[in-house]
């Protein structure tokens, strides 16, 4: 399942979209890493309070990391 297909409460979707946007506009590898770490921390919080199923949490982790890796790749070739 992809991040775009996840059904999330509006408040959570807003934060996830903001985290993705921060990753996508980062202008350095360090910026990407910082944004990805913020995303990981957010998902860890959701996981800790058992806000979602393990499948949703895993999809969030994987989706944010995939976005970060994609951005790193773009920056490597820029």
N, C-alpha and C positions, 0 to 999 in steps of 0.2 A: 504494500500500500504506500502511496506517496503522500507527502505532506499536504498537497493541494486537495487530496480526496478525504483527508481526515475530517470527521465531523467533531468540531470543538465548540465549546461555549464562546460567545462573541468576545468576552474579555480575554480569554486565552488565545483565541485566533489573532486578536489584535497584537498581543505581545509576540507571538510566534512570527507574525508577518513583519513586525518591527525588527526582531532579531535577524530574520532572513535578509531584510533590507540592509541592515548594518554590515552583514557579511558581504553582500553583493556590491556594496559601494566602497568597501575598504580599499585604500590605495597602497597598502603595503602588506607583506606577509605578517608583520607584527600586528597590524590592524585586523587582519583576518583572524589571527589567533585569539586576540582579545575578544572580538565579537563572538567567535565560536565558543570560547570559554564562558562568556555570559549566557549563551544559549544552553550550554551543558549544565550550568548552575541552575538555570530556570527549570530545565527538565528534571534535574535531580530533586528540586523542591517538589515538583508535581509527583514524582515517584515516591518521595519520602512520605508525603501525606496520603498516598494511595488514591490520588485524584482520578486516575485513569487505569485502564487495564494494562497489563504488561505489554501487550501488542501495540497499543497506542504509544506508550512510553518508548518502546524500542523504535517505532517508526519516527518519533520525534528526534531521538538521538541520531539515528542513521540519516535522516533527512537533513538535519542541521550540519552534520559532519560532511555529507556529500556536497552540500552547498559550499562549505568552507574549502573543501578540496578542489572543487571546480573553480572557485575564485583564485586560489593559490596557483592553479595551472594557468589561468588567464594572465595573472601577474608575472609568472615566470617567462611567458612568451611576449610580454609587452616591451 
